[in-house]
């Protein structure tokens, strides 16, 4: 060991190399974790653990009103608008 070099100067590169090795190891584990999370997804982007969702909405139901029912509905709408 050279006489003009302190113990801290000798330990500096060793500690720096250790920190870099730990950082690289942590980064590799993190990237591996995200890669595995991406593999759990199906090709269409949905998660495989969730049940499939219906892609279409239910059919709309329509009922034809009689003229008397239309008049009654129009009267009800007028009453509700007057109440404001």
C-alpha positions, 0 to 999 in steps of 0.5 A: 500500500502506497504511503501517500494514499489514505485508507479512504482513498483506497476504499472509495473505488471499492465502495463505488464498485459495490454501489454500482453492482447493487444498482445494476442488480436492482435495475435488472430485477425491476425490469424483469418484474415489469417484463413478467407483468407484460407477459400476463397481459393478453395480446388485446391488452386486457388482463388475463385474470379478469373475466371477458366483458361484453362488447355490445350494449343490450338491445334498446327496447321501444314501445309505441305509445297510444295517442292518449298515452302521448297526451298524458306524457306531454301533460306530465312534462308540462307539469314538471317544467312548470314546477321549476 
